[in-house]
Amino acid sequence: MATATSITTSYAGKFLGEYIATALLSAPTLDKGLVTIKPNIKYKEVIKKIATGTLLSDASCDFTSSGSVTLTERVLTPKELQVNQVLCKKDFHSDWMSEDMGISAFDTLSKSFADFILARYAAGIAAENEVSFWRGATGTTGQYDGICTLIALDAALPAAQEIAGSTVTASNVLTELRKIVNAIPPTILAKDDLFIYLPVNMYYAYIQALGGFGASGLGANGVDAKGTTFYTGQALTIDGVKIVLAEGLASNVAIAAQKSNLYFGTGLIDDMNKVKLIDTSETLGDENVRIVMRMTGCANYGFASEIVTYGITNSAN
């Protein structure tokens, strides 16, 4: 049975070669390399974690073992995912690209439309994967357990690093972000790959605050006295800690962690961008086109003790 389609158009002329798609959320967390990507995992991959105690001791003439080394592990097990949809070519007879299908009753799917579908579906999958990486749940069709889902069940997260959330606005965002900064363990505070990952609402509330809408001494003119025009896409920090936008996070939920402590696991990265359009008219004698995608994905982290959460209730500690 074909996937239900809805086509609304008022254009009656020839196809102009342009398609305007609704803006799709990309997967910026992965595209911008903000976490560690582990590709080529067929079944599972073990992440070894090494924790050392005090290493130095007073010198002596003998070999005297000191300190401790603790080996633990976490596992990346990518979940198999797919897209299976069917489009009936007859649904597009009245659309403004019908001439590209040819005059014959045996329709040929427009190449321009096929290219558009391929790009659109690949972008749509990226959008869903961004959400899944941060807050997905494996019990939900098409998702795997995201970072927020996993950390909310991990007793190894120190209670002092679990910050209660609030509805964040331009007027309180500085106060709330400083709660996160103050909870970051000193051992990772100066690490170069440390980020505070913010959802859309907190990220832009911070930009508004820096533009002069916040308190905390910013004044009415904001950064460089430029007001709301100061922001042109440059990198943001707070108290020396880098801030990045993670569009998959829910509103008023944030994570502070090192890039090297957050993992996305998959099989072939190229699978996330591969869409197959299969015209079954030649084999099945129908008027359908099948859209097929297959990929794998999972999320995990190394050390819960080196993560700070904001707005996530941990049921395990």
Protein Blocks (a to p, Z undefined) as FASTA:
>chain_A
ZZddddddfbfbdcehiacdddddddfklmnopaccdehifkbccddddddddfbdcddf
bdcdehjddddddddddddddddddddfklmmmpcklmmnojbfbdcddfklmmmmmmmm
mmmmmmmmmmmmmmgcfklghiacdfklmmmmmmklcfklmccdddddfklmmmmmmmmm
mmpcfklmmpmkbccdddfklmmmmmmmmnopagnhnojnlghhlajmlpgoiacdeehi
acdddfkbcehiacdddfklpccddfbfklmmcccdddfklmnopabdcddddddddddd
fblmlcccehiacfkZZ
